Amino acid sequence: MSIEIWTYILVGLSFAVYIGIAIMSRAASTKEFYVAGGGVPPLANGMATAADWMSAASFISMAGLISFMGYDGSVYLMGWTGGYVLLALLLAPYLRKFGKFTIPDFFGDRYYSQAARMIAVFAAIFISFTYVAGQMRGVGIVFSRFLNVDIDIGVVIGMIIVFFYAVLGGMKGITYTQVAQYVILIFAYLVPAIFISIMVTNNPIPQLGFGAQLNDGSGMYLLDKLDGLNTALGFAPYTSGTKTTADVFFITAALMLGTAGLPHVIVRFFTVPKVKDARMSVFWALLFISILYTTAPAIAAFARTNLIQTVSEKSYAEAPAWVKNWEKTGLIKFEDKNKDGKMQYVKDKAANELTIDRDIMVLANPEIAKLPNWVVGLIAAGALAAALSTAAGLLLTVSTSISHDLLKKNLKPDLSEKGELLAARISAGGAVLVAGYFGIHPPGFVAEVVAFAFGLAASSIFPAIVMGIFDKRMNKEGAIAGMVTGLAFTTAYIVYFKFVNPDINTVDHWWFGISPEGIGTGGAIINAVVSFAVSRATPKPPAEVEAMVEDIRVPRKA
């Protein structure tokens, strides 16, 4: 069967599973809609958290980034996994002990201020929409290539699916749908990696094949060959870094702090029955995430090697089918500058004739390696599972921020539970439409957009939560000043270099050599300093707030 038929079958079956779970898990109360009733087992919650967090950026774009960046791409591996250590140690158990529905709930009560709650609502919505743009873009890319539809049409199809199970089931439906999505996405990610590892190195374990000798009789190791291929085309050696030490540190830290501050990830720890279950959820989530993250560098190296050997200096007329297939999507472009009919792929922009969107590397990898068509269809289903699972979690965050924190806790405190549930569903529907717009008009490639979302979370939410838990003296004036300053600084820096003056978005013009992807760490530092200074210059929190903080921190059997 053709790739298209396999894709229809596998994607159709996966969508049927998601919709079936949503129907069976339909939320009947606000508690079920917001936190799945608070009764999700740690193992299931860990799996759902992994799917919620392993987005299109993780599945589609991260290995593509590493393929093109080589050693420099390791910042994404270190940052995104390291954030879960912070979650386990600093946030998850304390927030579960706090026992509310949302992050703005924590801000409103801890900082005894509707203004703090509203800033948290704004930050959660702003971050979520920035993040969801990358997910919907990923959905469009998958549909565009494998179902031969326009990217914009692919985004609309994804919107319809997410609308159905996010609006109907809320957190309850999303949680159990995400369990199924994790199974699908991890199976889809591992199968082609195992196939290609065997083909290239005779080792069925991709993590070991990554550092093994090639089976072509040359006696060379994979990474040595890749270094040679890269340097022959003018690129930096694959195993050497080009980023400054400061930028590596700031990007890694921004991703770590951002991971621990993402509202749609944090809220998952409100869904478990007990405080100790929150810690166990983080353990399971990190374990499930590590399976994909330790495989990504291998996929990146395999894909880069196969790509260069497939296209460099090859005749366009005799180009492999995968090049022509992806060219239809506009994500590969060939311009025969010297009119010799050959595809010249080099670093020199003036001489380079092949433009390749890095977001296609994982998706195109099975075709480049000439794997069976069913494997190509499987990876399409996995990519959609990754993008849709995260999109649903983000849209639910937007929905709950509007219905619970903006309406119920602020504008309409007398709103009935039935009215609040209706408002949550309407908000989710509206969020889907906005997400679709950003998917059709994305502000960058998938992982780049997601990196910005992490920077915004790092500079606004994370410092305020940590100080709210561990500093009884932190007050509403300090928290509000810190969040506003950190978020404004980070946003301004990103907007300036990415949208206002993209021509000077280089290390020579960045402040202290820090890229827009890493500036979230600077925003977090500014947030913390401003918060501390302002809190010490203003009245201390009420005694009942200090008692609440003490109660959150004191261990108890639960």
C-alpha positions in Angstrom: 0.0 0.0 0.0 1.1 3.6 -0.6 2.3 6.0 2.1 -0.9 8.0 1.8 -3.2 4.9 2.4 -1.1 3.8 5.3 -1.3 7.3 6.8 -5.0 7.4 6.4 -5.4 4.1 8.1 -3.0 4.7 11.0 -4.0 8.3 11.6 -7.7 7.4 11.3 -7.4 4.6 13.8 -5.5 6.9 16.3 -8.1 9.6 15.9 -10.9 7.1 16.5 -9.2 6.1 19.8 -8.9 9.7 20.9 -12.5 10.5 20.2 -13.7 7.3 21.8 -11.8 8.1 25.0 -13.1 11.6 25.0 -16.7 10.4 24.8 -16.2 7.8 27.6 -14.4 10.4 29.8 -16.8 13.3 29.3 -16.4 15.8 32.2 -19.6 16.2 34.3 -18.2 18.8 36.8 -15.8 21.6 37.0 -13.4 19.5 39.1 -13.4 16.8 36.4 -13.0 19.5 33.6 -10.1 21.3 35.4 -8.2 18.5 37.3 -9.8 15.2 36.1 -11.5 14.9 39.5 -8.1 14.7 41.3 -7.9 11.0 41.1 -5.5 10.1 38.3 -3.0 7.4 39.3 0.7 8.5 39.3 1.7 6.1 36.5 -1.1 7.3 34.2 -0.4 10.9 35.2 3.3 10.4 34.4 2.5 9.0 31.0 0.0 11.8 30.3 2.5 14.4 31.5 5.1 13.0 29.2 2.7 13.2 26.2 1.5 16.7 27.3 5.0 18.0 27.4 6.6 16.1 24.5 5.2 18.3 21.9 5.7 18.8 18.2 9.0 20.5 19.2 10.2 17.3 20.9 8.9 14.9 18.3 9.3 16.8 15.1 11.8 19.6 15.6 14.3 18.7 18.3 16.1 16.0 16.3 15.9 18.4 13.3 17.6 21.1 15.4 20.3 18.7 16.5 20.8 17.5 12.9 21.6 21.1 11.7 23.2 22.4 14.9 25.1 19.3 16.0 26.7 19.7 19.4 25.0 23.1 19.9 21.6 21.3 19.9 22.5 19.6 23.1 21.2 22.6 25.0 17.6 21.5 24.2 18.3 18.0 25.6 19.8 19.3 28.8 17.3 22.1 29.4 14.1 20.3 28.7 14.9 17.2 30.8 16.6 19.2 33.6 13.4 21.2 34.1 11.7 18.1 35.5 14.3 17.8 38.2 13.3 21.3 39.3 9.7 20.3 39.1 10.2 17.3 41.4 12.3 19.2 44.0 10.8 22.7 44.0 7.3 22.7 42.8 5.2 19.6 42.2 4.6 18.4 45.8 4.1 21.8 47.2 1.6 22.9 44.6 -0.3 19.6 45.0 -0.4 20.2 48.8 -1.8 23.7 48.0 -4.7 21.9 46.4 -6.3 24.3 44.0 -7.3 24.1 40.3 -4.9 26.5 38.5 -1.7 28.4 38.7 -3.5 31.8 38.9 -5.3 30.2 41.9 -2.0 29.9 43.6 -1.0 33.5 42.7 -4.3 34.9 43.8 -4.3 33.2 47.3 -0.5 33.3 48.0 -0.2 36.9 47.0 -3.6 37.9 48.4 -4.3 40.0 45.3 -6.6 40.0 42.3 -4.0 41.9 40.4 -1.5 39.1 41.0 -4.1 36.6 39.8 -4.8 38.6 36.6 -1.1 38.9 35.8 -0.8 35.2 36.2 -3.8 34.7 33.9 -2.3 37.0 31.3 1.1 35.2 31.5 -0.6 31.7 31.3 -2.6 32.7 28.2 0.3 34.6 26.6 2.7 31.6 27.1 0.1 29.0 26.0 -0.7 30.8 22.8 3.0 31.3 22.0 3.5 27.6 22.6 0.4 26.3 20.8 1.5 28.1 17.6 4.3 25.6 17.2 2.0 22.6 17.8 -0.6 23.7 15.2 2.2 24.4 12.8 3.5 20.8 13.3 0.1 19.4 12.7 -0.1 21.3 9.4 3.3 20.1 8.3 2.3 16.4 8.9 -1.0 16.7 7.1 0.6 18.7 4.2 3.1 16.0 3.4 1.4 12.7 4.2 -2.2 13.5 3.2 -1.3 15.8 0.3 -3.3 18.8 1.6 -2.3 22.4 2.1 -0.6 23.2 5.5 -3.4 25.5 6.3 -6.0 22.8 5.7 -3.9 20.5 7.9 -4.1 23.0 10.7 -7.9 23.2 10.4 -8.2 19.4 10.6 -6.1 19.4 13.8 -8.3 22.2 15.2 -11.4 20.1 14.7 -9.9 17.0 16.5 -8.6 19.0 19.4 -11.9 20.9 19.7 -13.8 17.7 20.0 -11.9 16.0 22.9 -10.7 19.2 24.7 -14.1 20.8 24.8 -16.0 17.6 25.6 -13.8 15.9 28.1 -11.7 18.7 29.7 -8.8 17.5 31.8 -10.4 14.2 32.4 -10.8 13.4 28.7 -7.4 15.0 27.8 -5.6 13.0 30.5 -6.6 9.5 29.3 -6.3 10.6 25.7 -2.8 11.6 26.4 -2.0 8.2 27.8 -3.0 6.7 24.4 -1.1 9.4 22.6 2.1 8.7 24.5 2.0 5.0 23.6 1.5 5.9 19.9 4.1 8.7 19.7 6.9 6.7 21.5 6.2 3.6 19.4 6.3 5.8 16.2 9.5 7.4 17.3 11.4 4.2 18.2 10.4 2.0 15.3 12.2 3.9 12.5 15.1 4.7 14.8 15.6 1.0 15.5 15.3 0.1 11.8 17.9 2.8 10.7 20.3 1.9 13.5 20.3 -1.7 12.3 20.8 -0.6 8.7 23.7 1.8 9.5 25.5 0.1 12.4 24.0 -3.4 12.9 23.0 -2.3 16.4 19.3 -2.5 17.2 19.6 0.1 20.1 19.7 3.6 18.6 21.4 5.1 21.7 24.3 2.7 21.1 24.3 2.8 17.3 24.8 6.6 17.7 28.4 5.9 18.8 29.0 2.7 16.9 31.1 1.8 13.8 29.4 1.9 10.4 28.7 -1.5 8.9 29.9 -0.4 5.4 33.3 -2.0 6.0 35.1 1.4 6.3 35.8 0.9 10.0 34.7 4.5 10.6 32.5 5.6 13.5 29.2 7.3 12.6 30.1 10.6 14.2 33.6 10.7 12.6 32.0 10.3 9.2 29.4 12.9 9.9 32.2 15.4 11.0 33.9 14.7 7.7 30.7 15.2 5.6 29.9 18.4 7.4 33.4 20.0 7.0 33.6 19.0 3.4 30.5 21.1 2.7 31.8 24.1 4.7 29.8 23.4 7.9 31.3 23.3 11.4 32.2 19.8 12.6 29.1 18.1 13.9 30.6 17.2 17.2 32.0 20.7 18.0 30.1 23.7 19.4 29.9 27.2 18.0 27.8 28.9 20.7 29.4 31.0 23.4 29.6 29.5 26.9 27.3 32.2 28.2 24.7 31.5 25.6 24.8 27.7 26.2 24.3 28.3 29.9 21.5 30.9 29.4 19.5 28.8 26.9 19.8 25.6 29.0 18.8 27.5 32.1 15.9 29.2 30.3 14.6 25.8 29.1 14.9 24.3 32.6 13.2 27.2 34.4 10.6 27.4 31.6 9.8 23.7 31.8 9.2 24.0 35.5 7.1 27.1 35.0 4.8 26.0 32.1 1.2 26.3 33.3 -0.1 23.3 31.4 2.7 21.0 32.9 2.3 22.3 36.4 -1.5 21.8 36.5 -1.0 18.1 35.9 0.2 17.7 39.5 -3.2 18.9 40.7 -4.8 15.8 39.2 -3.3 13.2 41.5 -4.9 12.0 44.8 -2.0 12.7 47.2 1.1 14.8 47.7 3.5 11.8 47.3 1.7 11.0 44.1 2.9 14.3 42.6 6.5 13.3 43.2 5.9 9.8 41.7 4.2 11.4 38.7 7.4 13.5 38.0 9.5 10.3 38.3 7.3 8.4 35.8 7.2 11.4 33.5 11.0 11.8 33.4 11.4 8.1 32.8 9.0 8.1 29.9 10.4 11.3 28.5 14.0 10.0 28.6 13.1 7.2 26.2 12.5 9.7 23.4 15.2 12.2 24.5 18.0 9.6 24.5 16.9 8.5 21.1 16.8 12.0 19.5 20.5 12.5 19.1 20.8 9.1 17.3 17.9 10.0 14.9 19.5 13.4 14.3 22.9 11.9 13.3 21.3 9.2 11.1 19.1 11.8 9.4 22.0 14.2 8.8 24.2 11.5 7.4 21.6 10.1 5.1 20.5 13.6 4.0 24.0 14.7 2.9 24.7 11.4 1.1 21.4 11.6 -0.6 21.4 15.1 -2.0 24.8 16.6 -2.1 26.1 17.0 -5.7 23.4 14.7 -7.0 21.5 15.4 -10.1 18.1 17.0 -9.5 16.6 15.1 -12.4 17.5 11.9 -10.6 16.7 13.2 -7.1 15.2 10.5 -4.8 11.4 10.5 -4.4 11.5 12.0 -0.9 13.0 15.2 -2.2 10.2 15.7 -4.8 7.6 14.7 -2.2 8.7 17.3 0.3 9.3 19.9 -2.4 5.5 19.9 -2.9 5.0 21.2 0.6 7.4 24.1 0.1 9.6 22.9 3.0 12.4 21.9 0.5 13.4 24.3 -2.2 15.9 23.8 -5.0 17.4 26.7 -7.0 19.8 25.8 -9.7 22.1 28.8 -9.4 24.9 27.6 -11.6 22.6 25.8 -14.0 24.5 22.5 -13.9 21.4 20.5 -12.9 23.1 19.3 -9.6 21.8 19.9 -6.1 24.6 21.8 -4.4 24.1 21.7 -0.6 26.8 23.9 1.2 27.0 26.4 4.0 27.9 29.3 1.8 24.5 31.0 1.2 25.6 32.5 -2.1 26.5 29.1 -3.5 23.9 26.9 -1.7 21.1 25.7 -3.9 19.1 23.6 -1.5 16.9 25.1 1.3 15.7 22.5 3.8 13.3 23.3 6.6 14.7 21.6 9.7 11.2 20.7 10.9 11.0 17.9 8.3 14.0 15.9 9.3 12.3 13.4 11.6 9.3 13.1 9.4 11.4 12.6 6.2 13.9 10.3 7.9 12.0 7.0 7.1 11.7 8.0 3.5 15.3 9.1 3.2 16.3 5.7 4.6 13.8 3.9 2.3 11.9 2.2 5.1 8.6 0.5 4.5 5.6 2.7 3.8 3.8 1.6 6.9 6.7 3.1 9.0 6.2 6.4 7.2 2.5 6.3 8.0 3.3 5.4 11.6 5.6 8.3 12.2 2.9 10.6 10.8 0.5 9.3 13.4 3.1 9.7 16.1 3.9 13.3 15.2 0.2 14.2 15.2 -0.2 12.5 18.7 2.7 14.6 20.0 1.4 17.9 18.6 -2.3 17.3 19.5 -1.6 16.1 23.1 0.3 19.3 23.9 -2.1 21.5 22.0 -5.0 20.1 24.1 -3.2 20.7 27.4 -2.3 24.3 26.4 -5.8 25.1 25.3 -7.2 23.7 28.5 -4.9 26.1 30.4 -6.3 29.0 28.4 -9.9 27.8 29.0 -9.5 27.4 32.8 -7.7 30.7 33.1 -10.6 32.5 31.5 -13.6 30.5 33.0 -12.2 29.9 36.5 -9.7 32.7 37.2 -11.1 35.5 35.2 -14.9 34.9 35.4 -15.5 32.8 38.6 -12.8 34.3 40.7 -13.0 37.9 39.5 -15.8 39.2 37.2 -18.7 36.9 38.1 -18.1 35.3 41.6 -21.8 34.2 41.7 -21.4 32.1 38.6 -22.9 28.6 39.1 -20.9 25.4 38.6 -23.0 24.7 35.5 -22.4 28.1 34.1 -18.7 27.9 34.9 -18.5 24.5 33.0 -20.3 26.1 30.0 -17.9 29.1 30.1 -14.9 26.7 30.2 -16.2 24.9 27.1 -16.9 28.1 25.2 -13.4 29.4 26.2 -11.8 26.2 25.0 -13.6 26.5 21.7 -12.5 30.1 21.3 -8.9 29.2 22.2 -8.9 26.5 19.4 -9.8 29.2 16.9 -7.0 31.5 18.0 -4.6 28.6 18.1 -5.5 27.7 14.5 -4.8 31.3 13.4 -1.3 31.1 15.0 -0.7 27.7 13.4 -1.5 29.2 9.9 0.6 32.3 10.6 3.4 31.1 12.9 6.1 33.5 14.1 8.9 31.0 13.4 9.7 27.3 13.0 8.3 24.9 15.6 11.2 24.5 18.1 12.1 28.2 17.9 8.5 29.3 18.8 8.5 26.8 21.7 11.8 28.0 23.0 10.3 31.5 23.2 7.4 30.1 25.2 9.8 28.5 27.7 11.7 31.8 28.0 8.5 33.7 28.8 7.5 31.1 31.4 11.0 31.2 33.0 10.9 35.0 33.3 7.4 35.3 34.7 5.9 32.3 36.4 8.8 30.2 37.8 10.5 32.8 40.1 7.1 33.9 41.5 6.1 30.3 42.4 9.5 29.4 43.9 9.7 32.5 46.0 6.0 32.1 46.9 6.8 28.7 48.4 10.2 29.3 50.0 10.1 32.9 51.1 7.4 33.8 53.6 8.4 37.5 53.4 7.6 37.7 49.7 4.5 39.9 49.3 2.1 40.9 46.5 4.0 44.1 45.6 7.3 42.2 45.1 5.7 39.3 43.1 3.7 41.7 40.8 6.7 44.0 40.2 9.0 41.0 39.5 6.6 39.3 37.1 5.8 42.4 35.1 9.5 43.4 34.9 10.7 39.9 33.9 8.0 39.3 31.4 8.3 42.7 29.8 12.1 42.5 29.5 12.1 39.0 27.9 9.3 39.9 25.5 10.9 43.1 24.4 14.3 41.4 23.8 12.7 38.6 21.7 10.5 40.9 19.7 13.4 43.3 19.0 15.8 40.8 17.7 13.3 38.4 16.0 10.8 40.8 14.5 11.9 44.5 14.7 15.5 44.1 13.7 16.0 40.5 12.6 19.0 41.5 10.4 21.1 42.2 13.5 20.0 39.0 15.3 23.6 37.9 15.7 26.0 37.2 18.6 27.8 40.5 17.8 24.7 42.5 18.7 23.2 40.4 21.5 23.6 41.6 25.0 26.6 39.8 26.5 26.3 37.2 23.7 23.0 35.9 24.9 20.5 34.9 22.1 16.7 35.5 22.2 16.3 31.8 23.0 18.3 32.2 26.2 17.2 35.6 27.4 14.5 34.0 29.6 17.2 33.3 32.1 18.1 37.0 32.2 14.4 37.8 32.7 14.1 35.3 35.5 17.1 36.9 37.3 15.6 40.4 36.9 12.3 39.0 38.2 13.9 37.5 41.3 16.0 40.6 42.0 13.1 43.1 41.6 10.8 40.8 43.6 13.2 40.6 46.5 14.0 44.3 46.6 10.4 45.5 46.3 9.2 42.9 48.9 11.7 44.1 51.4 10.8 47.8 50.9 7.1 47.2 51.3 4.9 45.7 54.1 5.2 42.0 54.8 2.3 39.6 54.0 -0.6 39.1 56.4 -0.1 36.6 59.1 -2.6 34.1 57.6 -0.6 34.1 54.3 2.6 33.4 56.1 0.9 30.5 58.0 -0.4 29.2 54.7 3.1 29.2 53.2 4.4 27.4 56.3 1.7 24.8 56.0 2.5 24.2 52.3 6.2 23.6 53.2 5.8 21.4 56.2 5.7 17.7 55.3 2.8 15.6 56.2 1.5 12.2 55.4 -0.7 12.4 52.3 
